[in-house]
Amino acid sequence: MKEKWISSIIAGAYIAMGAMVYLSIPDKIIASFFFSTGILLVLNLHNRLFTRVCPLAAYDRSYRFSDMAIAWIGNGMGTLIAAVLIHFTRFEAGILERVKEIVTPKIGDSPVSLILLGIFCGLFVAFAVFVGGIRQKQGSFAQIFYVWLFITAFVFCGFEHIVADMYYLSVYTFNFPIAPDQILKVLFCVTIGNIIGGAAVGYSIRRLDTSAK
């Protein structure tokens, strides 16, 4: 059990690291490209990232609901720890405007929009997990290429990733006024969307693999 929590917390920290790089680069295309560093760390080190656990749970039931819950909470703890540490450095001042630009549309968005954007993100991340993370040799050029392709695509499009949002919201909360219900709306809706998108891909690939045998 302890290993599950540690793995989940570290996964959240990895995504926060990718988000930090994303926030530091002015050009959106280049920034989207480098956000993938966090996902590559998760896939190669087999950490329990929520958006990795969801599709795998639907694919082969290697994860249960309790694993999803631990991953969600642990990922949030990892992003929060990263945000707290950064709060006491000069680095934070350089990303605050970007954080504000990113979070303001989220908290003003409708639940339906957040869920749908979360679904699309869940689809892209699940494809990265299966096409890049499972079907390719670990550390190979093909794995790196496919992971970067799918992750860069969803980040550039602005789709909602719950763990990245946890980091953005943490940094935002430390520096700008925000109501608790706004935070909960984003977290709940994006979580639902990511689950639906990830589970849909996992279930579909399981059916395809079964029919191909």
C-alpha positions as a Markdown table, in Angstrom:
| # | Residue | x | y | z |
|---|---|---|---|---|
| 1 | Met | 0.0 | 0.0 | 0.0 |
| 2 | Lys | 2.8 | 2.4 | 0.9 |
| 3 | Glu | 4.4 | 1.8 | -2.5 |
| 4 | Lys | 1.1 | 2.8 | -4.2 |
| 5 | Trp | 1.0 | 6.1 | -2.4 |
| 6 | Ile | 4.7 | 6.9 | -3.1 |
| 7 | Ser | 4.3 | 6.0 | -6.8 |
| 8 | Ser | 1.2 | 8.2 | -7.1 |
| 9 | Ile | 2.8 | 11.2 | -5.3 |
| 10 | Ile | 5.9 | 11.0 | -7.5 |
| 11 | Ala | 3.7 | 10.8 | -10.6 |
| 12 | Gly | 2.0 | 14.0 | -9.6 |
| 13 | Ala | 5.4 | 15.6 | -9.1 |
| 14 | Tyr | 6.5 | 14.5 | -12.6 |
| 15 | Ile | 3.4 | 16.1 | -14.2 |
| 16 | Ala | 4.1 | 19.3 | -12.2 |
| 17 | Met | 7.6 | 19.3 | -13.6 |
| 18 | Gly | 6.3 | 19.0 | -17.1 |
| 19 | Ala | 3.8 | 21.8 | -16.4 |
| 20 | Met | 6.6 | 24.0 | -15.0 |
| 21 | Val | 8.5 | 23.6 | -18.3 |
| 22 | Tyr | 5.3 | 24.3 | -20.2 |
| 23 | Leu | 4.7 | 27.5 | -18.3 |
| 24 | Ser | 8.3 | 28.7 | -18.8 |
| 25 | Ile | 8.3 | 28.7 | -22.6 |
| 26 | Pro | 6.5 | 31.5 | -24.3 |
| 27 | Asp | 5.9 | 29.7 | -27.6 |
| 28 | Lys | 2.9 | 27.5 | -27.3 |
| 29 | Ile | 4.0 | 24.9 | -29.8 |
| 30 | Ile | 7.4 | 24.4 | -28.2 |
| 31 | Ala | 5.9 | 24.5 | -24.7 |
| 32 | Ser | 3.4 | 21.8 | -25.7 |
| 33 | Phe | 6.2 | 19.7 | -27.0 |
| 34 | Phe | 8.2 | 19.9 | -23.7 |
| 35 | Phe | 5.2 | 19.2 | -21.4 |
| 36 | Ser | 5.6 | 15.6 | -22.4 |
| 37 | Thr | 8.6 | 15.2 | -20.3 |
| 38 | Gly | 6.4 | 14.5 | -17.3 |
| 39 | Ile | 4.4 | 11.8 | -19.1 |
| 40 | Leu | 7.6 | 10.1 | -20.4 |
| 41 | Leu | 8.9 | 9.9 | -16.8 |
| 42 | Val | 5.6 | 8.3 | -15.7 |
| 43 | Leu | 5.5 | 5.7 | -18.5 |
| 44 | Asn | 9.1 | 4.7 | -18.3 |
| 45 | Leu | 9.2 | 4.5 | -14.5 |
| 46 | His | 5.7 | 2.9 | -14.3 |
| 47 | Asn | 4.3 | 5.5 | -11.8 |
| 48 | Arg | 0.6 | 5.5 | -10.9 |
| 49 | Leu | -0.6 | 8.5 | -12.9 |
| 50 | Phe | -4.4 | 8.8 | -12.7 |
| 51 | Thr | -4.8 | 9.1 | -16.5 |
| 52 | Arg | -2.6 | 6.1 | -16.9 |
| 53 | Val | -4.5 | 4.0 | -14.3 |
| 54 | Cys | -7.9 | 4.6 | -15.8 |
| 55 | Pro | -7.4 | 3.2 | -19.3 |
| 56 | Leu | -5.4 | 0.2 | -17.9 |
| 57 | Ala | -8.2 | -0.5 | -15.4 |
| 58 | Ala | -10.7 | -0.8 | -18.3 |
| 59 | Tyr | -8.3 | -2.7 | -20.5 |
| 60 | Asp | -7.2 | -5.6 | -18.3 |
| 61 | Arg | -8.5 | -4.8 | -14.8 |
| 62 | Ser | -4.9 | -4.6 | -13.5 |
| 63 | Tyr | -6.1 | -1.6 | -11.4 |
| 64 | Arg | -9.2 | -1.4 | -9.2 |
| 65 | Phe | -11.3 | 1.6 | -8.1 |
| 66 | Ser | -9.2 | 1.9 | -5.0 |
| 67 | Asp | -6.1 | 2.2 | -7.2 |
| 68 | Met | -7.7 | 5.0 | -9.1 |
| 69 | Ala | -8.6 | 6.8 | -5.8 |
| 70 | Ile | -5.1 | 6.5 | -4.5 |
| 71 | Ala | -3.7 | 7.7 | -7.8 |
| 72 | Trp | -6.0 | 10.7 | -7.8 |
| 73 | Ile | -5.2 | 11.7 | -4.3 |
| 74 | Gly | -1.5 | 10.9 | -4.5 |
| 75 | Asn | -1.2 | 12.8 | -7.8 |
| 76 | Gly | -2.8 | 15.8 | -6.2 |
| 77 | Met | -0.4 | 15.6 | -3.2 |
| 78 | Gly | 2.5 | 15.5 | -5.6 |
| 79 | Thr | 1.4 | 18.6 | -7.5 |
| 80 | Leu | 0.6 | 20.4 | -4.3 |
| 81 | Ile | 4.1 | 19.7 | -2.9 |
| 82 | Ala | 5.6 | 21.0 | -6.1 |
| 83 | Ala | 3.5 | 24.1 | -6.0 |
| 84 | Val | 4.4 | 24.8 | -2.3 |
| 85 | Leu | 8.1 | 24.4 | -3.0 |
| 86 | Ile | 8.0 | 26.6 | -6.0 |
| 87 | His | 6.1 | 29.2 | -4.0 |
| 88 | Phe | 9.2 | 30.0 | -2.0 |
| 89 | Thr | 11.4 | 30.5 | -5.1 |
| 90 | Arg | 11.8 | 33.3 | -7.7 |
| 91 | Phe | 10.7 | 30.8 | -10.3 |
| 92 | Glu | 7.1 | 31.3 | -9.4 |
| 93 | Ala | 7.1 | 35.0 | -10.3 |
| 94 | Gly | 8.0 | 34.2 | -13.8 |
| 95 | Ile | 5.0 | 31.8 | -14.4 |
| 96 | Leu | 2.2 | 33.6 | -12.6 |
| 97 | Glu | 0.9 | 35.5 | -15.7 |
| 98 | Arg | 0.8 | 32.2 | -17.7 |
| 99 | Val | -0.9 | 30.4 | -14.8 |
| 100 | Lys | -3.6 | 33.2 | -14.6 |
| 101 | Glu | -4.1 | 33.0 | -18.4 |
| 102 | Ile | -4.6 | 29.2 | -18.1 |
| 103 | Val | -6.8 | 29.0 | -14.9 |
| 104 | Thr | -9.1 | 31.9 | -15.5 |
| 105 | Pro | -10.9 | 30.3 | -18.5 |
| 106 | Lys | -11.2 | 27.0 | -16.6 |
| 107 | Ile | -12.9 | 28.4 | -13.5 |
| 108 | Gly | -15.2 | 30.4 | -15.8 |
| 109 | Asp | -16.1 | 27.4 | -18.0 |
| 110 | Ser | -19.3 | 25.4 | -17.9 |
| 111 | Pro | -19.4 | 21.9 | -16.4 |
| 112 | Val | -20.3 | 20.4 | -19.8 |
| 113 | Ser | -17.4 | 22.0 | -21.5 |
| 114 | Leu | -15.0 | 20.9 | -18.8 |
| 115 | Ile | -16.2 | 17.3 | -19.0 |
| 116 | Leu | -16.0 | 17.2 | -22.8 |
| 117 | Leu | -12.5 | 18.7 | -22.8 |
| 118 | Gly | -11.6 | 16.2 | -20.2 |
| 119 | Ile | -12.9 | 13.3 | -22.3 |
| 120 | Phe | -10.7 | 14.4 | -25.3 |
| 121 | Cys | -7.7 | 14.6 | -23.0 |
| 122 | Gly | -8.4 | 11.2 | -21.6 |
| 123 | Leu | -8.5 | 9.8 | -25.2 |
| 124 | Phe | -5.2 | 11.3 | -26.2 |
| 125 | Val | -3.4 | 10.2 | -23.0 |
| 126 | Ala | -4.8 | 6.7 | -23.2 |
| 127 | Phe | -3.5 | 6.5 | -26.8 |
| 128 | Ala | -0.1 | 7.6 | -25.5 |
| 129 | Val | -0.3 | 4.9 | -22.8 |
| 130 | Phe | -1.2 | 2.1 | -25.3 |
| 131 | Val | 0.5 | 3.1 | -28.5 |
| 132 | Gly | 3.6 | 4.6 | -26.9 |
| 133 | Gly | 3.8 | 3.2 | -23.5 |
| 134 | Ile | 2.8 | -0.5 | -24.0 |
| 135 | Arg | 3.1 | -1.4 | -27.6 |
| 136 | Gln | 6.7 | 0.0 | -28.0 |
| 137 | Lys | 10.0 | -1.0 | -26.5 |
| 138 | Gln | 10.7 | 1.1 | -23.4 |
| 139 | Gly | 13.1 | 3.9 | -24.2 |
| 140 | Ser | 12.9 | 3.3 | -28.0 |
| 141 | Phe | 12.6 | 6.1 | -30.5 |
| 142 | Ala | 9.1 | 4.8 | -31.4 |
| 143 | Gln | 7.9 | 5.0 | -27.8 |
| 144 | Ile | 9.3 | 8.6 | -27.4 |
| 145 | Phe | 7.8 | 9.7 | -30.7 |
| 146 | Tyr | 4.3 | 8.3 | -30.1 |
| 147 | Val | 4.1 | 9.6 | -26.5 |
| 148 | Trp | 5.3 | 13.0 | -27.6 |
| 149 | Leu | 2.9 | 13.1 | -30.5 |
| 150 | Phe | -0.3 | 12.4 | -28.5 |
| 151 | Ile | 0.7 | 14.4 | -25.4 |
| 152 | Thr | 1.8 | 17.4 | -27.5 |
| 153 | Ala | -1.5 | 17.3 | -29.4 |
| 154 | Phe | -3.8 | 17.4 | -26.4 |
| 155 | Val | -1.7 | 20.1 | -24.6 |
| 156 | Phe | -1.6 | 22.3 | -27.8 |
| 157 | Cys | -5.4 | 21.9 | -28.1 |
| 158 | Gly | -6.0 | 23.0 | -24.5 |
| 159 | Phe | -7.8 | 19.8 | -23.4 |
| 160 | Glu | -8.2 | 19.3 | -19.7 |
| 161 | His | -5.8 | 17.0 | -17.8 |
| 162 | Ile | -6.8 | 16.6 | -14.2 |
| 163 | Val | -3.3 | 16.3 | -12.7 |
| 164 | Ala | -1.9 | 19.2 | -14.7 |
| 165 | Asp | -5.0 | 21.2 | -13.5 |
| 166 | Met | -4.2 | 20.2 | -9.9 |
| 167 | Tyr | -0.9 | 21.9 | -10.3 |
| 168 | Tyr | -2.2 | 25.0 | -12.1 |
| 169 | Leu | -5.0 | 25.4 | -9.5 |
| 170 | Ser | -2.5 | 25.0 | -6.6 |
| 171 | Val | -0.2 | 27.7 | -7.9 |
| 172 | Tyr | -3.2 | 30.0 | -8.7 |
| 173 | Thr | -4.7 | 29.5 | -5.2 |
| 174 | Phe | -1.4 | 30.6 | -3.5 |
| 175 | Asn | -1.5 | 33.9 | -5.5 |
| 176 | Phe | -5.0 | 34.8 | -6.6 |
| 177 | Pro | -8.5 | 34.8 | -5.1 |
| 178 | Ile | -10.6 | 31.8 | -6.0 |
| 179 | Ala | -13.7 | 30.3 | -4.5 |
| 180 | Pro | -13.7 | 26.7 | -3.3 |
| 181 | Asp | -16.7 | 25.8 | -5.4 |
| 182 | Gln | -14.8 | 27.0 | -8.5 |
| 183 | Ile | -11.9 | 24.6 | -7.6 |
| 184 | Leu | -14.2 | 21.7 | -7.0 |
| 185 | Lys | -16.1 | 22.3 | -10.2 |
| 186 | Val | -12.9 | 22.0 | -12.3 |
| 187 | Leu | -11.6 | 19.0 | -10.3 |
| 188 | Phe | -14.9 | 17.1 | -10.5 |
| 189 | Cys | -15.8 | 17.7 | -14.1 |
| 190 | Val | -12.3 | 17.2 | -15.5 |
| 191 | Thr | -11.9 | 14.0 | -13.5 |
| 192 | Ile | -15.2 | 12.6 | -14.9 |
| 193 | Gly | -14.1 | 13.5 | -18.4 |
| 194 | Asn | -10.7 | 11.9 | -18.0 |
| 195 | Ile | -12.2 | 8.7 | -16.7 |
| 196 | Ile | -14.7 | 8.5 | -19.5 |
| 197 | Gly | -12.1 | 9.1 | -22.2 |
| 198 | Gly | -9.5 | 6.8 | -20.7 |
| 199 | Ala | -11.9 | 4.0 | -20.0 |
| 200 | Ala | -13.4 | 4.2 | -23.5 |
| 201 | Val | -10.0 | 3.7 | -25.1 |
| 202 | Gly | -9.1 | 0.9 | -22.7 |
| 203 | Tyr | -12.3 | -0.9 | -23.2 |
| 204 | Ser | -12.2 | -0.5 | -27.0 |
| 205 | Ile | -8.7 | -1.8 | -27.3 |
| 206 | Arg | -9.5 | -4.8 | -25.1 |
| 207 | Arg | -12.4 | -5.7 | -27.4 |
| 208 | Leu | -10.2 | -5.3 | -30.5 |
| 209 | Asp | -7.5 | -7.5 | -28.9 |
| 210 | Thr | -10.0 | -10.1 | -27.9 |
| 211 | Ser | -11.6 | -10.3 | -31.4 |
| 212 | Ala | -8.1 | -10.5 | -33.1 |
| 213 | Lys | -7.3 | -13.7 | -31.2 |
